[in-house]
Amino acid sequence: MILKKYLLKNYKSYSFSANSLLESVIALSIMATIIAISVNIITVLFNSENSILYYKTIQKIEELQWETVENKSFKTEKINFRSIEIKKTIEKYNDNNELKIIEYTFELNNKKHQSIFFISTNSD
């Protein structure tokens, strides 16, 4: 019992009062990690391939592709979608009248993007 009181008394006398330096270093390292992760996420979001407008344009191209196949409107044209001009070109594949290549191209942030589809015009 005496030993226990002695140990508790000595334990209380060794409490650290000047630990603010250690806490500051730990807090700064946590903040630096959070800032590094945030900067990485922001740079990915502002990349032209990952912007919302890019994904909406890709979705519009898929809709145009389904409309082209469904309506069988195989003609070259330019489509204006928001502030982007989508160019649709259609060509025969190796001089085969039943196979066509449909190519959609658009430019976003001075970078050219391209989607290519192969379709069969045969109704079977």
N, C-alpha and C positions, 0 to 999 in steps of 0.2 A: 504494500500500500504506500509506503514511504517512497519507494522507487517510482511508482506511478506518478505521484505528486511531483517528484523531482523532474521526471521526464516532461510532464506537461508544463511545468514552470519554465524549463529550459526551451521547450518548443516555442512557447509564446515569446520568449526573448529573442528568438531568431527570425521573427517575422520581417519580411523585406518591405522597407518603406520607399526605397528608391528603385522601383521596378518600372518606372515610366519609360525609360529608354528601351527596354525589351518590348514593352507594349507598343511603343511607337514604331519600332522596326517591324513587328508582326503586322500592324495595321497598314503600314506603307507597302509591305509585300503583298498583302491581300488586295489593296487598292490598285497596285500596278498590274496584278494578274487580271482583275476585272477590266481595267482600261485596255489591256492588250487583247482580251477576248472581244470587247466592244468594238475596237478599231477593226479587227478582222471581220466581224459581222457586217459592219457598215461598208467596208470596201467590197464585200461580196454583193451586198444589196445594190450598190451604185454601179456595178459592172453592167455593161449594156446587154450581155446575154442573160442576165438574171433580173432585168427590170420587169416591171409589171407590163409595160407596153410591149416588150418582146414576147412575153407569154400570151398576151391578148392577140398579137399579130399571128403567132403560130396557131392559135385556136381558130382565128378567122380563115387561115389557109386551109385548115382541115375542113371547115364548113364549106369553103369554096370547092374543095376537092369532092366532097359528097354531092354538092349541087351539080358539079360538072358531070359526074358519073350518072347521077339520077336523071338529069335532064338531057344527057347526051349532047351537051353544048361544047363541042370540041373546036373552039376558036381561040386564037391568041387575043388577049385583051389586057388592059391596065385597069386595076381596081384601086380606088382611093379609100383607104381605111384610116380614119383619124388624120394624122399628119403624115402618114406613110403611103407611098405608092407601091402597090404590089403588082408585079408584072407576071402574067401567066402566059407561058408559051407552050405550044403543043406541036410535037413532031412525031413522025412515024418512026418506029423502031426497026432498023435494018430493012427498010423498004417493005415492011409487012403492014398491010392495011388494017389488020386486026389488033395489032399491038401499038400502043401509043405511049409516049413519054410526056408527062405533064410536069413542067418545071415552074416553080414559083420563086421569084427573087424579090428581095426588098433590102433597103439600106437603112440601118439604124445606127446613129452615132458614128458615121463615116466608116461603118463596117458592113460589108455585103453578106447577106444571109441567103441560103438557098435550100429549097425543099424539092425533092424529085420523087415523082410517083410513076410507076408502070402500071398500065391498065390494059385490059382486053376489051375491045369493043364488040366482041362476039357475044351474042345474047344467050348462048348455051351454057 
